[in-house]
């Protein structure tokens, strides 16, 4: 009986300069249910890795233009979650120790036992993430093990065929198994919350709550109460007790979006929650124990915020145990047609229209656009063409019109406030020629507070005195 495919078979890249062995390995692995691509040197392997997605690399150590360890170093830099198994006819204990210390998934010496090879491949795939083939029981010793229904459901909301996204999701799948705090970095509109939800769904906490809060969207006076809750009478208007989002996430995952916009005073309180695993609501005298995992996200440069004193170093190291960088849409252009068609299907149902897809020229216009607003902007463009479409096939002219009509990416509340505050300070310093006392008096602030504001925005009064040039606005 043949193997039953539950999802796409695992794709293996096999690298060896022995053509006979390469052919034999390919036949054996294909018979076990894998899809196999071969390369006979390091350069050919690098070329394949640059344009195709693989689930595992099996490589000889001695190759005509390099060695397997050098290839592994390249893979570790470009595809950190991609497992590599090394084969060699020149094996030695020191080589094996070095390879294992570097993070190689397996190390076998030629001639190798077929059962040991297939067992090693199966184990490496299971550790790296979802295994793709469920073999017939008759072939169970030689094929990858079974997968559960949830092995792909966790990332179902993330539409992608990009090798870069595949590598990122492989890392996310590995991280999900632990409780390590994760910091997701990426531009606005790249899908940071989608990735956070995927990590939650792939984790042992999947059945518990996933609670998301945008730290930049809630006014500062309300943020503490929203995060930690309050007791009745804690402040004017607190007519009843309120359960905070930290408590609501008990047992599950708390997603702190735009954590770089969190005020310093609240950063201290959040740090205490992470250290003590307990939260004290506003106005309460006793703390409540909480069990949760923290996933954070930001589009800001937190290292620069650290240097400027706008973000606490101790909190930074608490939330950035592992960092994931989401690519911009321009860095994963192969996903644009896929995403556009996916959005079109959903929006066609929303608008009750019969739309069959995009004309080839329309897809070309989408694929070559700049996309400063990333996936969110693409969705907006597709929604506009869907609303205005009068034919089943979306033409290029309608796409170009929607692209021209797209406004600049709107600023979040915190960023708009930051820009206004900085420009206001600049105008005051220009008016007073850099005299801090006069500028503070105009702003109705004391000198100490005014100096703190200047420091927060990287402004110095000397820039505005005499004939010094104006700072860039």
JOZI-V519574 format. One record per pair of residues at least 12 apart in sequence whose C-alpha atoms are under 6 Angstrom apart, sorted by the first residue. I is the first residue (numbers start at 1). GAP is how many residues later the second one is. Records with the same first field share a line. If there is no record, write none. Layout:
I = GAP + GAP
This chain:
3 = 132 + 133
4 = 130
5 = 128
7 = 125
8 = 124
9 = 25 + 123 + 124
10 = 24 + 45 + 122
11 = 24 + 25 + 43 + 44
12 = 24 + 42 + 43 + 44 + 45
13 = 24 + 25 + 44
14 = 24 + 44 + 45
15 = 23 + 24 + 25 + 44
16 = 24 + 44
17 = 23
32 = 111
41 = 22
53 = 110
56 = 26 + 27 + 28
57 = 27
58 = 26 + 27 + 28
59 = 27 + 28
60 = 26 + 27 + 28
61 = 26 + 27
79 = 88
81 = 89 + 90
83 = 22
84 = 20 + 21
85 = 20 + 21 + 22
86 = 21
87 = 21 + 22
88 = 21 + 22
89 = 20 + 21
91 = 18
105 = 19
118 = 24
122 = 22
129 = 44
130 = 21
134 = 12
154 = 44 + 47 + 48
155 = 43
160 = 175
162 = 170
176 = 23 + 26 + 27
177 = 26
181 = 113 + 114 + 138 + 140
182 = 113 + 138 + 140 + 141
183 = 112 + 113 + 114 + 137 + 140
184 = 113 + 139 + 140 + 141
185 = 112 + 113 + 114 + 140
186 = 113 + 139 + 140
187 = 112
189 = 184 + 185 + 186 + 187
190 = 138 + 184 + 185
205 = 47
208 = 43 + 44
209 = 40 + 43
210 = 42 + 43
211 = 38 + 43 + 44
212 = 43
213 = 43 + 44
214 = 43
215 = 42 + 43 + 44 + 47
216 = 45 + 198
226 = 18
227 = 17 + 18 + 19
228 = 16 + 18 + 53
229 = 13 + 14 + 15 + 52
230 = 12 + 51 + 52
231 = 52
234 = 49
250 = 40 + 41 + 42
251 = 40 + 41
252 = 40
253 = 39 + 40 + 41
254 = 40
255 = 40 + 41
256 = 40
257 = 39 + 40
258 = 39 + 40
259 = 39
260 = 38
271 = 44
277 = 12 + 13
278 = 12
329 = 45
336 = 31
354 = 38
355 = 37
356 = 36 + 37
357 = 36
358 = 35 + 36
359 = 34 + 35 + 36
361 = 35
362 = 33 + 34
373 = 36
381 = 21
430 = 34
433 = 31 + 32
434 = 27 + 30 + 31
